[in-house]
Amino acid sequence: MRGSLDDIAVFVEIVDQGSLRGAAKRLGLSPSAVSKRLAALEKRLEQQLVQRTTRRLYLTQAGELLYEQVHHMPGQLAAAEERLREAAGTVQGVLRVVMPTWFESELIYDRVVPAYLAAHPRVQVDLTLSADTLSLLGGDFDLLVAGRLPSQRFPDSSAVSRLLIRMRGALVATPAYLERHGRPEHPDDLSRHNCLTYPNPLWHFTTPSGEPLVHEIQGNLRTNSHQLLRAATLAGLGITYGFPAFFEADLRSGRVVRLMDEYTAGSAVEVYAFYPPARYRPQRTRAFVEALVAELTEHAEAG
């Protein structure tokens, strides 16, 4: 019986990945082992399920019918096993996390991930940083983090999304930079400053009376990397519109100071968690999200 379930799981993975080689990589098997599993299933059912050419794979009518009936089974079985382990008090397994490169910060590296691993030593975290996390929505992940401005929309996806937090933004610069170039008092003043920015050159502000302002800024650095943006800011090269959560130690020590809070008070980036569709969300995933939100809440509006 177990062999039959394994063969079905391999068949479903072949269809989901679109190739035997892709299924082999996903399952940690050799391509020949995957081919043998498929052949064993076809022999037992006395039906050809898959037609292969040099370029692609096609399901036969029998294959389409079988996939429709069983594609949910591997996920349900894995979810059942996960629930049993959690009922026994065991949190383990692999947690595949995708985060944007603008999340790479001391808060994540020094606090969230180490504390999580210490609390759950039987979990293996596979953390991928991407400049464009949304392009990976169709990939293999347990948790994908992405941000957007409230006026933006995410692309259509079968993934399940949940708003985690609204992260406040803030203008920051070193005292040395401000001593050399002056302190801006209004967003219009930024035209006379070197602005270090994420790829989007449009900085959004709100006047004290609630009117929105958008400025296209100029500067000599645009990057997806928070680490590089922070390093350039600490070097006194310019002004950054970043997140206080990721400059926490720098703000506390006075290495950087905040500017024009009255114009950034209404700014926020919405941070969402994306989960695979129709899949049980295990405790290891929930615990990671809880740890992340707990660390960021001090600098965010709860979502």
C-alpha positions, 0 to 999 in steps of 0.5 A: 500500500505504501508503495502505491502511495509513493508512486501516486506522489511521484506521479503528482509531482511529475505533473506539478513540475512538468517533467521527470527531472523536475520531479526528481529534483523536488523529491530528492530522487534520481531521474531513473528512480522517478521513471521506474515509479511512473512505470510501476504505476502505469503497469499496475493500472494497465494504462499509459498516464504520460506521453513524453517527447524530447521537449515536453510532457503530456498527460493522456486522458487516463493521466488527466483523470487520475491527476484530477482524482489524486492530486490532493492526496500527497498534500493531505497525507503530509498535512496529516503527518504534520498534525500528528507530530505537532500533537506529540509536541514536535516541531520539525521539518524544512521551512522554505522562506522567501524574503525581499532583499530590503528585509536583510537587516540586523533585526532579521539576521541577529534576532528573528532567525537565531531566536527561531532556530534556538526555539525550534532546533529540529526545524531546518530554515531554507531562507532565500533573499530575492530582489523580486519575491513576487516573481517566485510566487509560483515556486516552492515555498512555505512562506513568502514575504512581499511588500507594497504601497497601499495604492499598489496591487499584487499580481493575481496568484493562487497563493493565499495572502495575509496582511502582517503589518504596516511598516512606517517609513522614515527619512534618516541621515548621519549628523555629519551629512547634515552638518555638511549639507544642511537639514531639509525641512520640507520634501521640496528641499530634497532636490538639493540633497543626494538621496539614497533609495530603493529602485523606486525613485518616487518618495511618498509623503503626507503634509501635516494637514493630510495632503499627499505629496510625491517627489521623484528624488535624485541620487547616486545610489539605487539598490534592492539591498537594505544592507548596501543602503544602510552602509551608504547612509552610515558613510554619510553619503546621503539621505535614505527613506527607509524603515526605522525597524531596520535602523533601530540600533543606528537610531538608538546610538545616534549614528543616524537621526530622523528627519521630517517626521511630520511628513512621513507619519502617514507613510507605510508599506504593507507587508504581506505573507503569502502561503501555498494554496490549499495547504495545511500551515504547519506550526513551524510556519506559524511560529516563524511568522509570529516571531517576525511580526513580534520583532517588527510590531514596535515600528509598525501598525498592526495588520 
